[in-house]
Amino acid sequence: MRYSKQHKAETRARIIEAAAPMFRRLGFNAVSVDKLMNAAQLTRGGFYAHFASKDALIESILRRNAGLVRRMDERQGTSRQALNKEALQILNDYLQPENLQEILEGCPLATMPVDAARASPRIRAAYGKRFSELIKQLKRGLGRGARQEDDAIAAAVLAVGGILFARASANKEDAARIQKACSRHVTRLLGTAD
């Protein structure tokens, strides 16, 4: 039986939608093709009609415009100052303790760095490209120059790292302190933009 292009695209999207939260929650190695296809309610053989390998699926997930990078892309500001103000608001919202669960459900930058670091070079490259896109978005509000690039990198690391360490903390109060401290430092970095 031949499926239409639309059906194939929908099935591919269904696999990605089932796999993304599993990879974020369980890690790359804990999710087998069988497990993720079961979650998508599809057969194992169907996986290979859409992806050459599990790495190819992970790359597709990392290439999606999701989480923090998507929110930065959606900024509406037309001036550097407006873009920076929006970026600061987005990062501060991102680092609010009450938003932690939502972030963990939707942002691959904050939920996949450890797995990406241990993965194949192509997955590390896909993760690195996504992180570079976040830095580029932050720089749009900061202008040009070495200091602005350093500030954008530091703000990105504080945001993603704040979520990563808050997630790893077993104590909610410690997690909240981590997020709030990162938020204060992001404000110092981005709040001083010209």
C-alpha positions as CSV (number, residue, x, y, z in Angstrom):
1,M,0.0,0.0,0.0
2,R,1.3,3.5,-0.9
3,Y,0.7,6.3,1.5
4,S,0.3,9.9,0.5
5,K,3.0,12.5,1.2
6,Q,0.6,14.1,3.7
7,H,0.2,10.7,5.5
8,K,4.0,10.2,5.6
9,A,4.5,13.7,6.9
10,E,1.9,13.2,9.6
11,T,3.4,9.9,10.6
12,R,6.9,11.4,10.8
13,A,5.5,14.2,13.0
14,R,3.7,11.7,15.2
15,I,7.0,9.8,15.8
16,I,8.8,13.1,16.7
17,E,5.9,14.2,19.0
18,A,6.1,10.8,20.8
19,A,9.9,10.7,21.0
20,A,10.7,14.2,22.0
21,P,9.2,14.0,25.6
22,M,10.6,10.5,26.1
23,F,14.1,11.7,25.2
24,R,13.8,14.8,27.4
25,R,12.5,12.8,30.4
26,L,14.4,9.5,30.1
27,G,17.5,10.3,28.1
28,F,18.7,9.1,24.7
29,N,19.9,5.7,25.7
30,A,16.9,4.7,27.8
31,V,14.5,5.1,24.8
32,S,14.6,2.2,22.3
33,V,13.0,2.3,18.9
34,D,10.5,-0.3,20.1
35,K,9.6,1.8,23.1
36,L,9.1,5.0,21.2
37,M,7.1,3.4,18.4
38,N,4.9,1.8,21.0
39,A,4.3,5.2,22.4
40,A,3.5,6.5,18.9
41,Q,1.2,3.5,18.4
42,L,3.1,2.5,15.3
43,T,5.1,-0.6,14.3
44,R,8.8,-0.8,14.7
45,G,9.3,-1.4,11.0
46,G,7.5,1.9,10.3
47,F,10.3,3.8,12.1
48,Y,12.8,3.1,9.3
49,A,10.5,4.4,6.6
50,H,11.0,7.9,8.3
51,F,14.4,7.8,9.9
52,A,17.6,6.1,9.0
53,S,18.5,5.7,12.7
54,K,17.7,6.8,16.2
55,D,20.4,9.5,15.8
56,A,18.6,10.9,12.8
57,L,15.4,11.1,14.9
58,I,17.2,12.9,17.7
59,E,18.7,15.3,15.2
60,S,15.3,16.1,13.8
61,I,14.1,16.8,17.4
62,L,17.0,19.1,18.0
63,R,16.4,20.9,14.7
64,R,12.8,21.7,15.6
65,N,12.1,25.3,16.6
66,A,11.1,24.6,20.2
67,G,11.5,25.9,23.7
68,L,13.7,28.9,24.4
69,V,15.0,29.4,20.8
70,R,11.4,29.5,19.5
71,R,10.4,32.1,22.0
72,M,13.4,34.2,21.0
73,D,12.5,33.9,17.4
74,E,9.0,35.2,18.1
75,R,10.1,38.5,19.5
76,Q,8.4,41.4,17.9
77,G,10.8,44.3,18.7
78,T,12.0,46.4,15.9
79,S,14.9,48.1,17.7
80,R,17.9,46.7,19.5
81,Q,16.6,48.0,22.8
82,A,13.2,46.4,22.3
83,L,14.6,43.1,21.3
84,N,16.9,43.1,24.3
85,K,14.0,44.0,26.6
86,E,12.0,41.1,25.2
87,A,14.9,38.7,25.5
88,L,15.4,39.7,29.1
89,Q,11.7,39.1,29.9
90,I,11.8,35.7,28.1
91,L,14.9,34.6,30.0
92,N,13.5,35.8,33.3
93,D,10.2,34.0,32.7
94,Y,12.2,30.9,31.6
95,L,14.0,30.9,35.0
96,Q,11.0,31.4,37.2
97,P,10.6,28.4,39.5
98,E,6.9,28.0,38.8
99,N,7.7,27.5,35.1
100,L,10.2,24.7,35.6
101,Q,7.9,21.8,34.7
102,E,6.7,23.6,31.5
103,I,10.3,24.2,30.5
104,L,11.3,20.6,31.2
105,E,8.4,19.5,28.9
106,G,9.3,21.7,26.0
107,C,12.9,22.9,25.8
108,P,15.5,20.5,24.4
109,L,18.4,22.9,25.2
110,A,17.7,22.5,28.9
111,T,16.8,18.8,29.0
112,M,19.2,17.2,26.5
113,P,22.7,18.7,27.1
114,V,24.2,15.8,29.0
115,D,22.8,13.2,26.5
116,A,24.0,15.4,23.6
117,A,27.5,15.6,25.1
118,R,27.7,11.8,25.2
119,A,26.2,11.3,21.8
120,S,27.6,11.0,18.3
121,P,29.3,14.0,16.6
122,R,26.3,14.7,14.5
123,I,24.0,15.0,17.5
124,R,26.5,17.1,19.3
125,A,26.7,19.3,16.2
126,A,22.9,19.6,16.1
127,Y,22.7,20.5,19.8
128,G,25.6,23.0,19.4
129,K,23.9,24.6,16.4
130,R,20.7,25.1,18.4
131,F,22.6,26.6,21.3
132,S,24.5,28.9,18.8
133,E,21.1,30.0,17.5
134,L,20.1,31.0,21.0
135,I,23.3,33.1,21.4
136,K,22.7,34.7,18.0
137,Q,19.2,35.6,19.0
138,L,20.5,37.2,22.3
139,K,23.1,39.1,20.4
140,R,20.4,40.7,18.2
141,G,19.5,42.8,21.2
142,L,23.0,43.5,22.4
143,G,24.7,44.8,19.3
144,R,28.2,43.9,18.0
145,G,31.5,43.4,19.8
146,A,33.4,41.0,21.9
147,R,31.7,42.1,25.2
148,Q,28.2,41.7,23.6
149,E,29.1,38.2,22.4
150,D,30.4,37.3,25.8
151,D,27.3,38.6,27.5
152,A,25.0,36.7,25.1
153,I,27.0,33.5,25.7
154,A,26.9,34.0,29.5
155,A,23.2,34.7,29.5
156,A,22.5,31.6,27.4
157,V,24.6,29.4,29.7
158,L,23.0,30.9,32.8
159,A,19.5,30.2,31.4
160,V,20.1,26.7,30.2
161,G,22.4,25.8,33.1
162,G,20.0,27.2,35.6
163,I,17.3,24.9,34.4
164,L,19.7,21.9,34.1
165,F,20.9,22.3,37.7
166,A,17.4,23.1,39.1
167,R,16.2,19.9,37.4
168,A,19.0,17.9,39.0
169,S,18.3,19.3,42.5
170,A,16.1,17.0,44.7
171,N,15.2,20.0,46.9
172,K,12.6,22.5,45.5
173,E,14.0,25.3,47.6
174,D,17.5,24.7,46.2
175,A,16.2,24.5,42.7
176,A,14.3,27.8,43.1
177,R,17.5,29.5,44.5
178,I,19.5,28.3,41.5
179,Q,16.9,29.6,39.1
180,K,16.5,33.0,40.9
181,A,20.3,33.5,41.1
182,C,20.7,32.8,37.4
183,S,17.8,35.2,36.6
184,R,19.5,38.0,38.6
185,H,22.7,37.5,36.7
186,V,21.0,37.4,33.4
187,T,19.3,40.7,34.3
188,R,22.8,42.2,35.1
189,L,24.1,41.0,31.8
190,L,21.2,42.0,29.5
191,G,19.9,44.9,31.6
192,T,23.0,46.9,31.0
193,A,22.8,46.7,27.2
194,D,23.3,50.1,25.4
